Amino acid sequence: MPPGKKTKWLSTVAIGTTLYHLVTASGLLTFAGFFIPAVQFRSVSLFLILVMVYSLLISSTSRLRKKISYGLLLAMGSIGTLFPVLFYDRYLAYGYTGYLDSTGLVIVALLVVSLIGAARLRLGWPIPIIIVVIGCTILFQQVLPGILRGPALSPHRFGFTVYVGSSGIFGIPFAVATTIIITFLVFGAVFEASGGGKWFIDLAMALTGRMAGGPAKASVVASGLFGMLTGSPSSNVATTGVFTIPLMKKYGMSPAFSGAVEAVASSGGMILPPVMGAIAFVMAEWLGIGYPEVVVAAVTPAILYYVVLFISVDFVARRDGLTRDAPAGEKVGAIFKNGWFYLLPIGLLVYLLLFKQLLPAWSALGALPVLIGVSFLSKNPGDHLSLQRVVKAFEGSCYRWLTVGIVTASIGILMGSLELSGLGVRISGFLVNLGAGNLFITLLLVAGASFVLGMGLDALPAYITLAILTAPALVKLGVPPVAAHLFVIYFGLASFITPPVCLAVYTACSITGEDIWKTGLHAVKLGAAIFVVPFAFIYHPGLLLQGSFFEIAKATLTGLAGAAMIAGGLQGYFFWGKCNKTVRAFLTAAGLILIGI
């Protein structure tokens, strides 16, 4: 649905909301002697989110009935979010007793209804349906059969877990959204406003434009980088696809293939370090490990994913005779000279994250002034980040962040429910039992469950759902937690490019006008690594840069060789030329064996 009509006062609220979170995340308030309890900070954040979401909806409709219903939902959410702010002592008392009284139960019910309503209006039906179904299952689990059966739980205890518990609405996902994700969205918005985004696309086009399949390769590079920052495959397709897809079509590539390249490249941004669409930050918090540990583990599998995609594009271009030069443009040297300074804030961000190991929010905030400063080195005055343009970027990033805030708070209801009931543990145990303790069979079961559960969800809520329901099954069998979580991420993301529910492909088809199934078939072949690489790094930790140098080198080299063979087998072309069916089958089988060695 459209986000709604942005009025002047809402713009002011959006800018103020961004500043509120940036100042708090920076620690300046604490340094100045002002301390805001975490729950109060997050309560105000959720209040501001609900105000903006429902106000945008109210301003966009002329129907009085809808205005009244949106207003009532906003009022309900306001009561639930402001209670911890206005009655903090009473909220703390709930924490001491581990139980909500009748007043508290009413308050959390109001907030849950408002939050689910906002999720439905902003995101569609999938997340609300999952939350309602799981919630009802837990409240009535004492009368349900099989693994769904559990002890009776009172609504008061259920409400406490969702509202006050550490895994509820104000839990880890929402905490990450209000500190880390919003700062990176701001950095991305300011970077885009500075002209850095266009420079990266131009540079990618110049680097690959004269190669076979040049525009498609430029799409792979640009969409992967931007997908990493946007945190949503569908949003990234909609953003970069309007530039890259027409270029590919003009080059001679079919609409279905062009849309598939964009969908697969954008989806891969969610597994591409260092940002991984904010999934890396949530995973680090979830597992209680350092952020660099997540990045180190994720880097080689991500490289394999993009190697398969890049080589596949090259093979298809050569197979179809698309080896002519791309439309003429500036030379690499000239483009690099005009925007080399954009690498400075990116380099500083990576340095602060990985080497200084600062908090992610501090790293983004530390690189932001450098980004603003280097923008004035651009020869184009329109790229200079004046105060007005920075403020505009702050506003835009806040509107993007609203969806993230709604998602993470809503998922908190699901997390709290599953933690209280033990249903997540029972589901994981069921998968392990069904696999009879066999790792390979359990991997297949977890892969299938993760694929189905990821359908219709965006990347971050998909990861959180799978981290609760399917990843523990692998951990029970001795799989390292980081590897288990990466495994379910890959198969959750597979639903973005695999019909019938393939959101990234749907978005690409809205640009190309091509058939979804035809585009989806191309996407599955181009993104084949998403189905193969997870099994490889489970059996060979060297791909996660764990083990001796020899083990890491062997896993990486055989993985790269296997990835190239799989690409050749699927596309019907290898380095020596076109392949018949027998050779294609051999290449595919050999690639799978190499990756599995």
Backbone torsions as a table, in degrees:
resi	resn	phi	psi	omega
1	MET	NA	153.8	178.0
2	PRO	-65.9	148.1	-176.2
3	PRO	-66.8	-21.6	179.7
4	GLY	115.3	177.0	-177.6
5	LYS	-87.1	125.0	-177.7
6	LYS	-90.3	108.9	178.7
7	THR	-89.8	170.1	-176.4
8	LYS	-63.9	-41.7	-178.1
9	TRP	-69.3	-31.5	176.8
10	LEU	-69.2	-35.1	175.6
11	SER	-61.4	-40.9	178.3
12	THR	-63.8	-42.1	178.5
13	VAL	-64.1	-41.3	-179.7
14	ALA	-62.6	-45.1	179.0
15	ILE	-64.1	-43.5	178.5
16	GLY	-63.1	-38.5	178.8
17	THR	-63.2	-43.5	178.7
18	THR	-62.5	-45.7	179.5
19	LEU	-63.0	-40.1	178.5
20	TYR	-56.9	-44.6	-178.1
21	HIS	-75.3	-37.3	179.5
22	LEU	-66.4	-43.7	-179.9
23	VAL	-64.5	-43.2	-179.6
24	THR	-66.7	-44.7	-179.3
25	ALA	-64.5	-29.3	-179.1
26	SER	-71.4	-21.3	-177.7
27	GLY	85.0	7.2	-178.4
28	LEU	-63.5	-36.9	-179.6
29	LEU	-64.7	-43.1	178.5
30	THR	-64.4	-41.2	178.4
31	PHE	-61.7	-33.8	-179.2
32	ALA	-84.3	-0.6	176.8
33	GLY	97.4	8.1	178.8
34	PHE	-104.2	125.2	-179.4
35	PHE	-116.3	125.1	176.7
36	ILE	-112.0	117.8	176.5
37	PRO	-54.7	144.2	-175.0
38	ALA	-56.6	-41.5	-177.9
39	VAL	-65.9	-40.2	178.8
40	GLN	-66.3	-41.7	177.4
41	PHE	-58.8	-47.1	-179.0
42	ARG	-70.9	-31.9	177.1
43	SER	-63.8	-44.2	177.2
44	VAL	-63.1	-40.1	178.8
45	SER	-58.7	-47.6	-178.5
46	LEU	-68.2	-35.3	175.6
47	PHE	-59.6	-46.5	-179.8
48	LEU	-64.5	-38.2	178.0
49	ILE	-60.9	-49.2	-178.6
50	LEU	-65.1	-37.5	177.7
51	VAL	-59.3	-47.3	-177.0
52	MET	-70.6	-42.7	-178.7
53	VAL	-60.8	-50.8	-176.7
54	TYR	-74.4	-31.7	177.7
55	SER	-68.1	-37.3	175.8
56	LEU	-62.0	-39.7	179.7
57	LEU	-69.4	-41.6	179.1
58	ILE	-61.3	-41.8	-177.3
59	SER	-72.8	-17.4	-174.9
60	SER	-96.2	-5.3	-179.3
61	THR	-118.5	147.8	177.7
62	SER	-102.7	-3.2	-177.3
63	ARG	-84.2	123.0	-176.4
64	LEU	-61.1	-39.1	-178.2
65	ARG	-62.0	-41.2	178.7
66	LYS	-68.7	-39.5	178.2
67	LYS	-59.0	-42.7	-179.2
68	ILE	-66.4	-43.7	-178.9
69	SER	-65.0	-41.5	177.4
70	TYR	-64.6	-39.7	179.0
71	GLY	-63.3	-41.0	178.4
72	LEU	-65.0	-42.3	178.2
73	LEU	-63.3	-37.7	177.1
74	LEU	-65.9	-42.2	179.2
75	ALA	-62.4	-42.1	178.7
76	MET	-62.1	-45.0	179.4
77	GLY	-66.5	-34.4	179.6
78	SER	-64.4	-40.3	178.2
79	ILE	-62.1	-44.8	-178.1
80	GLY	-68.2	-35.1	-177.1
81	THR	-84.3	-31.2	-177.0
82	LEU	-86.0	-14.9	179.8
83	PHE	-57.4	-48.2	178.8
84	PRO	-64.6	-21.8	180.0
85	VAL	-81.3	-45.0	-175.3
86	LEU	-85.4	-27.1	-177.3
87	PHE	-129.7	58.0	-174.2
88	TYR	-62.7	-40.8	-179.4
89	ASP	-61.2	-40.6	-180.0
90	ARG	-69.1	-36.8	176.7
91	TYR	-62.7	-42.1	177.3
92	LEU	-63.1	-36.0	179.5
93	ALA	-61.1	-36.4	175.8
94	TYR	-60.3	-39.0	179.3
95	GLY	-64.4	-34.8	179.7
96	TYR	-69.5	-38.3	-176.2
97	THR	-86.1	-23.2	-177.9
98	GLY	70.7	28.0	-172.2
99	TYR	-158.2	142.7	176.3
100	LEU	-98.2	139.2	171.2
101	ASP	-81.4	-175.7	-176.0
102	SER	-63.5	-38.3	178.2
103	THR	-62.6	-46.2	179.4
104	GLY	-62.3	-37.3	179.8
105	LEU	-64.4	-40.4	177.8
106	VAL	-64.5	-42.3	-177.7
107	ILE	-63.6	-46.0	-179.3
108	VAL	-68.6	-33.2	178.0
109	ALA	-63.4	-41.2	178.3
110	LEU	-61.9	-43.9	-178.7
111	LEU	-66.6	-42.3	-179.1
112	VAL	-62.3	-43.9	179.2
113	VAL	-62.5	-44.3	179.6
114	SER	-63.9	-41.9	-177.6
115	LEU	-68.3	-43.9	178.2
116	ILE	-65.3	-37.4	176.4
117	GLY	-61.9	-42.7	178.7
118	ALA	-65.3	-39.4	178.8
119	ALA	-64.4	-40.4	179.8
120	ARG	-65.9	-43.4	-177.5
121	LEU	-72.0	-31.0	-176.5
122	ARG	-91.3	-33.1	-170.2
123	LEU	-119.1	-10.3	-174.7
124	GLY	96.0	-165.6	-171.0
125	TRP	-86.6	-25.8	-170.9
126	PRO	-54.2	-53.8	-177.0
127	ILE	-64.2	-48.2	177.2
128	PRO	-57.3	-41.1	-179.9
129	ILE	-62.6	-44.3	179.6
130	ILE	-61.3	-44.8	-178.2
131	ILE	-63.9	-45.8	-178.4
132	VAL	-65.5	-43.6	-179.3
133	VAL	-63.5	-46.6	179.4
134	ILE	-64.5	-41.8	179.9
135	GLY	-61.4	-45.8	178.7
136	CYS	-65.9	-37.8	178.0
137	THR	-59.6	-41.2	-177.2
138	ILE	-73.1	-39.9	-179.5
139	LEU	-67.1	-26.8	-177.8
140	PHE	-119.2	24.4	-174.0
141	GLN	-68.0	-17.7	-179.5
142	GLN	-68.8	-16.4	-179.4
143	VAL	-111.9	6.0	-178.0
144	LEU	-94.0	156.8	-177.4
145	PRO	-90.0	168.6	169.5
146	GLY	58.3	-141.6	-176.6
147	ILE	-68.2	-14.9	178.5
148	LEU	-77.7	-15.1	-176.1
149	ARG	-76.8	137.0	179.3
150	GLY	-158.3	178.5	-179.4
151	PRO	-67.7	153.1	178.6
152	ALA	-66.3	138.5	-180.0
153	LEU	-125.2	133.2	-179.7
154	SER	-79.0	150.1	176.4
155	PRO	-58.1	-31.7	-179.7
156	HIS	-65.4	-42.8	178.4
157	ARG	-69.5	-39.9	177.7
158	PHE	-61.0	-46.0	-179.9
159	GLY	-63.2	-39.3	178.2
160	PHE	-60.3	-46.8	-177.7
161	THR	-61.0	-41.1	-177.7
162	VAL	-73.2	-35.4	-170.9
163	TYR	-97.9	-37.6	-173.6
164	VAL	-112.4	-28.6	-176.7
165	GLY	-62.0	155.7	-176.7
166	SER	-68.8	-15.1	179.8
167	SER	-106.9	14.6	-175.8
168	GLY	-92.0	-149.5	-175.6
169	ILE	-56.5	-39.7	-177.9
170	PHE	-97.2	26.2	-175.8
171	GLY	-82.6	-158.0	-171.9
172	ILE	-57.4	-49.6	-178.1
173	PRO	-57.1	-44.5	-178.9
174	PHE	-70.8	-32.8	177.0
175	ALA	-62.5	-42.6	178.1
176	VAL	-65.4	-38.9	-179.6
177	ALA	-63.1	-37.9	-174.0
178	THR	-85.7	-5.9	178.7
179	THR	-121.9	-56.1	-172.5
180	ILE	-85.9	-53.1	-171.8
181	ILE	-63.0	-42.5	-177.8
182	ILE	-65.1	-35.5	179.5
183	THR	-68.1	-36.2	178.4
184	PHE	-73.4	-33.3	174.6
185	LEU	-64.7	-39.2	176.9
186	VAL	-63.6	-46.2	179.1
187	PHE	-58.5	-45.0	179.5
188	GLY	-63.2	-40.8	-179.8
189	ALA	-66.7	-41.5	179.2
190	VAL	-68.2	-39.5	178.1
191	PHE	-61.0	-42.8	178.6
192	GLU	-65.3	-40.4	-179.9
193	ALA	-66.4	-25.5	-178.9
194	SER	-80.0	-6.0	-176.7
195	GLY	91.5	1.4	-178.6
196	GLY	-65.1	-35.8	179.8
197	GLY	-64.0	-46.0	179.3
198	LYS	-64.5	-36.7	179.2
199	TRP	-63.3	-41.4	179.4
200	PHE	-63.9	-41.7	178.6
201	ILE	-64.6	-43.7	178.4
202	ASP	-62.6	-41.0	-179.7
203	LEU	-66.8	-42.4	178.2
204	ALA	-62.0	-39.6	179.6
205	MET	-66.8	-39.4	-179.8
206	ALA	-69.1	-36.9	-178.9
207	LEU	-69.1	-36.4	-172.6
208	THR	-112.1	-8.2	-170.5
209	GLY	-58.8	-33.0	-177.4
210	ARG	-96.3	7.3	173.2
211	MET	-86.2	166.6	172.1
212	ALA	-63.3	127.9	-177.9
213	GLY	70.6	29.1	-174.2
214	GLY	-49.9	-54.1	-179.1
215	PRO	-60.0	-35.6	178.1
216	ALA	-68.6	-38.4	177.4
217	LYS	-67.3	-36.5	175.1
218	ALA	-63.1	-38.0	177.3
219	SER	-63.5	-40.0	179.3
220	VAL	-60.6	-46.9	-178.0
221	VAL	-67.5	-52.8	-175.0
222	ALA	-66.5	-44.8	-176.8
223	SER	-69.3	-33.7	176.4
224	GLY	-64.0	-45.3	-179.5
225	LEU	-65.0	-43.6	-178.2
226	PHE	-75.8	-32.0	175.9
227	GLY	-62.1	-34.6	177.4
228	MET	-60.4	-35.2	-176.7
229	LEU	-88.1	-33.6	-174.5
230	THR	-75.1	-31.8	178.6
231	GLY	79.8	7.2	-179.7
232	SER	-146.1	115.2	178.4
233	PRO	-55.9	-44.8	-177.4
234	SER	-63.5	-45.3	179.8
235	SER	-63.2	-38.6	-179.2
236	ASN	-68.3	-39.2	176.1
237	VAL	-59.3	-43.8	-179.1
238	ALA	-65.8	-30.4	-176.6
239	THR	-82.4	-55.7	-176.4
240	THR	-87.0	-24.3	-177.4
241	GLY	-62.9	-30.5	-179.6
242	VAL	-66.8	-18.6	176.1
243	PHE	-97.4	-44.1	-171.5
244	THR	-79.6	-37.9	-176.7
245	ILE	-64.2	-46.6	176.2
246	PRO	-59.9	-35.2	177.6
247	LEU	-63.2	-44.4	179.5
248	MET	-63.7	-42.2	179.6
249	LYS	-65.0	-39.7	179.2
250	LYS	-64.6	-31.1	179.9
251	TYR	-72.6	-18.8	177.8
252	GLY	117.2	2.9	179.6
253	MET	-82.3	147.0	-177.2
254	SER	-67.6	153.7	177.4
255	PRO	-57.9	-39.1	-179.3
256	ALA	-64.8	-44.5	-179.9
257	PHE	-67.4	-41.4	179.8
258	SER	-60.9	-45.4	178.8
259	GLY	-64.3	-37.4	-179.7
260	ALA	-66.3	-42.2	178.5
261	VAL	-58.5	-47.2	-178.9
262	GLU	-64.0	-41.6	-178.8
263	ALA	-64.9	-44.6	-177.8
264	VAL	-69.7	-41.5	179.6
265	ALA	-64.5	-42.4	-179.2
266	SER	-67.7	-38.9	179.2
267	SER	-65.2	-35.7	-179.8
268	GLY	-65.4	-20.3	178.0
269	GLY	-59.8	-23.8	-179.3
270	MET	-72.3	-16.0	179.0
271	ILE	-114.0	7.5	-175.0
272	LEU	-96.5	114.2	175.8
273	PRO	-66.0	159.3	7.6
274	PRO	-89.2	-14.5	-173.0
275	VAL	-93.1	-41.1	179.5
276	MET	55.9	40.1	178.3
277	GLY	58.2	31.1	-179.9
278	ALA	76.2	-6.8	178.4
279	ILE	-62.5	-36.1	-179.0
280	ALA	-58.6	-40.3	-177.8
281	PHE	-69.2	-42.6	178.9
282	VAL	-64.6	-41.5	-179.6
283	MET	-63.0	-43.3	-180.0
284	ALA	-60.9	-44.0	178.5
285	GLU	-65.5	-42.0	-176.4
286	TRP	-62.8	-45.9	-175.6
287	LEU	-86.7	-9.1	-179.8
288	GLY	67.9	36.5	-179.9
289	ILE	-122.3	171.2	179.1
290	GLY	-72.4	146.0	178.3
291	TYR	-58.2	-41.9	179.0
292	PRO	-59.1	-31.1	179.5
293	GLU	-63.7	-37.7	177.6
294	VAL	-66.9	-45.1	-177.8
295	VAL	-62.8	-45.1	-179.5
296	VAL	-60.2	-43.3	-178.9
297	ALA	-67.1	-33.6	-172.2
298	ALA	-85.2	-17.0	-167.2
299	VAL	-68.8	-47.7	-176.9
300	THR	-67.0	-45.2	175.5
301	PRO	-57.7	-37.5	178.7
302	ALA	-65.4	-39.3	177.2
303	ILE	-61.7	-43.5	178.3
304	LEU	-60.4	-41.4	178.8
305	TYR	-57.5	-47.9	-176.6
306	TYR	-77.4	-25.1	174.3
307	VAL	-63.7	-46.1	177.9
308	VAL	-59.2	-44.8	-178.9
309	LEU	-65.2	-45.9	-176.8
310	PHE	-64.8	-46.1	-180.0
311	ILE	-67.1	-36.9	178.1
312	SER	-60.2	-43.4	178.0
313	VAL	-61.4	-43.3	179.5
314	ASP	-62.4	-44.9	-178.9
315	PHE	-63.7	-42.6	-179.8
316	VAL	-64.0	-42.2	180.0
317	ALA	-62.5	-42.5	179.8
318	ARG	-71.1	-39.1	178.8
319	ARG	-61.5	-39.9	-176.8
320	ASP	-92.6	5.7	177.3
321	GLY	74.2	23.1	179.9
322	LEU	-93.7	67.5	-176.7
323	THR	-112.0	5.5	179.2
324	ARG	-72.8	162.5	179.3
325	ASP	-64.8	147.4	173.8
326	ALA	-72.1	167.8	176.5
327	PRO	-51.7	137.5	-175.1
328	ALA	-60.4	144.4	177.5
329	GLY	-151.3	-171.2	179.5
330	GLU	-67.7	156.6	177.4
331	LYS	-77.1	158.4	-176.8
332	VAL	-57.0	-45.9	-177.6
333	GLY	-59.1	-42.2	-178.3
334	ALA	-66.9	-42.5	179.6
335	ILE	-65.8	-43.8	-179.9
336	PHE	-62.0	-41.3	-179.5
337	LYS	-63.3	-35.4	-178.2
338	ASN	-76.2	-14.6	-176.5
339	GLY	-144.7	18.1	-178.7
340	TRP	-54.5	-30.5	-175.4
341	PHE	-66.5	-17.9	177.3
342	TYR	-66.5	-19.4	178.6
343	LEU	-74.3	-20.8	-177.0
344	LEU	-63.5	-52.2	178.9
345	PRO	-66.2	-33.2	177.3
346	ILE	-66.2	-44.9	178.5
347	GLY	-62.5	-41.8	178.3
348	LEU	-63.5	-40.4	179.1
349	LEU	-60.3	-47.7	179.8
350	VAL	-64.4	-40.2	179.7
351	TYR	-61.9	-45.9	-178.7
352	LEU	-67.5	-35.5	-179.0
353	LEU	-71.7	-50.2	-168.7
354	LEU	-93.5	-36.1	-173.7
355	PHE	-98.8	-45.4	175.5
356	LYS	-81.1	-19.2	178.4
357	GLN	53.1	43.7	172.6
358	LEU	-73.8	164.5	174.3
359	LEU	-58.2	140.8	-178.3
360	PRO	-52.8	-42.3	-179.3
361	ALA	-63.2	-41.9	178.2
362	TRP	-64.5	-36.9	-179.8
363	SER	-63.6	-45.6	179.3
364	ALA	-65.1	-41.3	179.9
365	LEU	-68.4	-33.8	178.3
366	GLY	-68.2	-33.0	-179.6
367	ALA	-82.7	-17.6	-175.2
368	LEU	-63.2	-47.5	178.7
369	PRO	-61.1	-35.4	178.4
370	VAL	-64.8	-41.2	178.1
371	LEU	-61.2	-44.9	179.2
372	ILE	-62.6	-41.7	-178.6
373	GLY	-65.7	-46.0	-175.4
374	VAL	-70.8	-19.0	179.5
375	SER	-60.4	-26.2	-178.9
376	PHE	-77.7	-4.1	173.9
377	LEU	-83.5	-11.0	179.5
378	SER	-68.1	141.1	177.4
379	LYS	-73.7	-16.6	179.7
380	ASN	-93.4	111.4	-179.1
381	PRO	-58.2	-24.0	179.7
382	GLY	-68.6	-14.1	178.6
383	ASP	-92.3	-9.8	-178.1
384	HIS	-69.6	129.7	-174.6
385	LEU	-86.9	83.8	172.8
386	SER	-70.4	168.4	179.6
387	LEU	-58.2	-40.4	-179.6
388	GLN	-62.3	-41.3	-178.7
389	ARG	-71.8	-35.7	177.5
390	VAL	-65.2	-44.1	179.0
391	VAL	-62.3	-39.3	177.7
392	LYS	-63.3	-39.0	177.5
393	ALA	-66.4	-37.6	175.9
394	PHE	-59.7	-42.4	179.9
395	GLU	-64.5	-47.0	-179.1
396	GLY	-62.8	-39.5	179.8
397	SER	-66.6	-32.5	178.2
398	CYS	-66.3	-42.5	178.6
399	TYR	-62.6	-38.9	176.8
400	ARG	-65.1	-36.3	-175.1
401	TRP	-72.1	-22.1	-178.7
402	LEU	-54.5	-44.0	-179.4
403	THR	-63.4	-42.0	178.5
404	VAL	-61.5	-43.9	-179.6
405	GLY	-62.5	-44.3	178.8
406	ILE	-63.1	-42.9	-179.1
407	VAL	-61.9	-51.6	-174.4
408	THR	-67.7	-36.3	177.1
409	ALA	-69.1	-41.5	179.8
410	SER	-64.7	-41.1	179.4
411	ILE	-63.6	-25.7	176.4
412	GLY	-60.5	-33.3	175.9
413	ILE	-62.4	-43.8	179.9
414	LEU	-65.5	-45.2	-179.5
415	MET	-60.5	-48.1	179.9
416	GLY	-61.0	-40.5	-179.7
417	SER	-62.3	-47.6	-176.8
418	LEU	-69.2	-36.4	178.4
419	GLU	-65.7	-43.1	-178.6
420	LEU	-65.4	-43.8	-172.8
421	SER	-83.5	-23.5	-174.1
422	GLY	78.4	9.6	-178.3
423	LEU	-63.3	-38.4	178.5
424	GLY	-60.7	-40.8	178.2
425	VAL	-65.3	-40.4	-178.9
426	ARG	-66.4	-38.7	178.5
427	ILE	-64.8	-43.1	178.3
428	SER	-62.6	-43.2	177.8
429	GLY	-62.4	-37.1	178.3
430	PHE	-63.1	-42.0	179.3
431	LEU	-64.7	-40.7	178.9
432	VAL	-65.0	-44.6	179.7
433	ASN	-64.7	-39.7	179.7
434	LEU	-64.2	-33.1	177.7
435	GLY	-83.2	1.2	177.7
436	ALA	54.5	31.1	178.5
437	GLY	77.4	-0.1	179.3
438	ASN	-83.6	124.2	-174.3
439	LEU	-62.6	-45.9	-176.3
440	PHE	-63.2	-45.1	179.5
441	ILE	-63.8	-40.7	178.7
442	THR	-65.4	-37.7	176.2
443	LEU	-60.3	-42.8	178.4
444	LEU	-62.6	-43.0	-179.9
445	LEU	-65.5	-44.9	179.4
446	VAL	-65.0	-39.4	178.7
447	ALA	-61.3	-46.3	179.5
448	GLY	-64.6	-43.6	179.4
449	ALA	-64.6	-40.7	-179.7
450	SER	-65.7	-39.0	178.4
451	PHE	-62.4	-46.8	-178.0
452	VAL	-67.8	-44.6	-178.2
453	LEU	-67.7	-25.7	-180.0
454	GLY	-79.9	-10.9	-178.0
455	MET	-62.5	130.3	174.1
456	GLY	82.0	-6.9	179.5
457	LEU	-100.0	152.0	173.6
458	ASP	-78.1	172.5	-168.7
459	ALA	-58.7	-49.6	-175.2
460	LEU	-67.0	-50.2	176.6
461	PRO	-62.7	-31.8	177.1
462	ALA	-62.7	-45.6	179.3
463	TYR	-61.6	-45.3	-177.7
464	ILE	-62.6	-43.4	178.8
465	THR	-60.5	-43.6	-177.5
466	LEU	-73.1	-32.6	177.3
467	ALA	-63.1	-30.0	179.1
468	ILE	-81.1	-44.0	-166.3
469	LEU	-96.1	-37.8	-171.0
470	THR	-114.2	-36.2	-177.7
471	ALA	-58.7	-39.3	-179.8
472	PRO	-58.2	-27.3	179.1
473	ALA	-62.4	-38.8	179.2
474	LEU	-73.6	-37.7	178.3
475	VAL	-61.5	-37.6	178.3
476	LYS	-60.7	-28.8	-179.6
477	LEU	-90.5	8.5	175.9
478	GLY	95.1	4.1	176.7
479	VAL	-71.1	131.5	177.9
480	PRO	-54.7	140.0	-175.9
481	PRO	-53.9	-41.5	-179.5
482	VAL	-62.1	-44.0	179.8
483	ALA	-64.6	-40.8	179.4
484	ALA	-62.5	-42.7	-178.9
485	HIS	-70.0	-38.9	176.0
486	LEU	-64.1	-38.0	179.5
487	PHE	-58.6	-49.2	-177.0
488	VAL	-71.5	-28.1	176.3
489	ILE	-62.5	-46.6	-178.0
490	TYR	-58.3	-46.5	-176.8
491	PHE	-77.3	-24.9	171.2
492	GLY	-66.5	-39.9	178.9
493	LEU	-71.8	-23.7	-179.8
494	ALA	-58.3	-28.4	-179.0
495	SER	-69.1	-16.0	179.1
496	PHE	-74.0	-23.5	-175.6
497	ILE	-119.5	0.2	-176.3
498	THR	-113.9	119.1	176.4
499	PRO	-59.4	153.2	14.8
500	PRO	-90.9	-25.1	-178.6
501	VAL	-103.6	96.5	-174.5
502	CYS	-135.5	87.5	-169.8
503	LEU	-61.5	-39.7	-179.9
504	ALA	-65.7	-39.1	178.2
505	VAL	-67.9	-41.1	176.9
506	TYR	-55.4	-46.2	-178.2
507	THR	-64.2	-41.8	178.7
508	ALA	-63.6	-38.8	-180.0
509	CYS	-67.7	-27.3	176.5
510	SER	-67.4	-21.7	177.2
511	ILE	-90.6	-41.0	-176.0
512	THR	-84.7	-27.0	-174.8
513	GLY	75.4	15.1	-176.3
514	GLU	-91.4	165.4	179.3
515	ASP	-66.4	138.1	-177.0
516	ILE	-66.3	-42.9	-176.7
517	TRP	-68.3	-38.8	178.7
518	LYS	-65.7	-44.2	177.7
519	THR	-65.9	-40.4	180.0
520	GLY	-62.1	-37.2	177.9
521	LEU	-63.3	-44.6	175.3
522	HIS	-60.6	-41.6	-177.0
523	ALA	-64.4	-40.5	179.5
524	VAL	-63.6	-40.8	179.4
525	LYS	-70.2	-40.3	179.0
526	LEU	-68.2	-36.9	-176.9
527	GLY	-100.2	28.8	-175.9
528	ALA	-58.0	-27.3	-178.1
529	ALA	-61.2	-26.6	-177.5
530	ILE	-65.6	-21.5	178.7
531	PHE	-94.4	-21.7	-172.5
532	VAL	-102.2	-45.5	-174.4
533	VAL	-57.5	-40.2	-179.7
534	PRO	-58.1	-40.5	177.2
535	PHE	-64.8	-36.4	-178.5
536	ALA	-64.1	-45.5	-176.1
537	PHE	-77.9	-17.4	173.4
538	ILE	-69.1	-43.6	-178.2
539	TYR	-83.9	-19.8	-177.4
540	HIS	-132.1	87.1	-177.9
541	PRO	-58.5	-15.1	176.9
542	GLY	-57.6	-30.3	177.6
543	LEU	-67.0	-19.9	175.8
544	LEU	-97.4	15.6	-179.3
545	LEU	59.5	38.7	175.6
546	GLN	-115.3	135.5	-179.6
547	GLY	113.3	-167.5	-178.7
548	SER	-75.1	167.7	178.6
549	PHE	-60.1	-41.6	-179.5
550	PHE	-62.5	-43.7	-179.3
551	GLU	-64.0	-41.1	179.3
552	ILE	-66.7	-45.8	-179.2
553	ALA	-62.7	-44.6	-178.9
554	LYS	-62.2	-48.0	-178.7
555	ALA	-62.7	-38.8	-178.0
556	THR	-69.4	-47.8	-177.1
557	LEU	-66.7	-45.5	178.2
558	THR	-66.0	-33.0	177.4
559	GLY	-65.4	-43.0	178.9
560	LEU	-65.6	-43.4	178.8
561	ALA	-64.4	-43.3	178.3
562	GLY	-63.4	-39.3	179.1
563	ALA	-61.6	-42.0	179.1
564	ALA	-64.0	-40.8	-179.7
565	MET	-66.7	-40.6	178.0
566	ILE	-62.6	-42.0	177.7
567	ALA	-60.2	-44.1	179.0
568	GLY	-64.1	-42.1	-179.7
569	GLY	-64.4	-39.3	-178.0
570	LEU	-74.7	-33.0	-175.4
571	GLN	-95.6	-8.8	177.5
572	GLY	75.2	27.3	179.6
573	TYR	-152.7	138.7	173.9
574	PHE	-131.4	-175.9	-171.7
575	PHE	-58.1	-29.4	-178.7
576	TRP	-87.1	-11.6	178.7
577	GLY	140.1	-162.7	-177.7
578	LYS	-68.8	151.7	-177.1
579	CYS	-121.3	142.3	174.1
580	ASN	-82.2	179.5	-174.7
581	LYS	-62.1	-37.7	-178.8
582	THR	-64.9	-45.7	-179.9
583	VAL	-66.7	-38.5	178.1
584	ARG	-61.0	-43.5	178.8
585	ALA	-63.8	-40.3	179.0
586	PHE	-63.8	-46.1	-179.4
587	LEU	-60.5	-44.9	-179.3
588	THR	-62.6	-46.0	179.8
589	ALA	-64.0	-42.9	-180.0
590	ALA	-64.7	-38.3	177.8
591	GLY	-63.6	-43.0	178.5
592	LEU	-63.4	-39.6	179.4
593	ILE	-66.4	-44.0	-179.4
594	LEU	-61.7	-44.5	179.6
595	ILE	-66.0	-30.3	-178.3
596	GLY	-86.4	-8.3	-177.1
597	ILE	-65.8	NA	NA
